[in-house]
Amino acid sequence: MGVQAEKEHAKSDSVEKGIVKLIRSHKIRNLVMGAAAESRYFREMTEIKSRKAKFVHKEADISCQIRFICNGLLIHTRSSSRLSYF
């Protein structure tokens, strides 16, 4: 099983703003991203630690489901909604 992916380049003031911009412009419905740096991972981790991940969680369009992972484990899922700002 696999997923087809492409590289995309975007100019932005910050990585997190660029991710949010790409979600909106490409109408991304599913995203997987890191929840914390590997050095900050601990076995019982259940919340997002990364500043970038927290920003994307808060600012990304509500139609995009986001799965946050760390060390290959699912840490948190932000569910999507059928409502959209597109």
Secondary structure, DSSP 8 states (H G I E B T S, - for coil): ------------SSHHHHHHHHHHHTT--EEEEESS-GGG--TT--S---HHHHHHHHHS-TT-EEEEEETTEEEEEE---S----
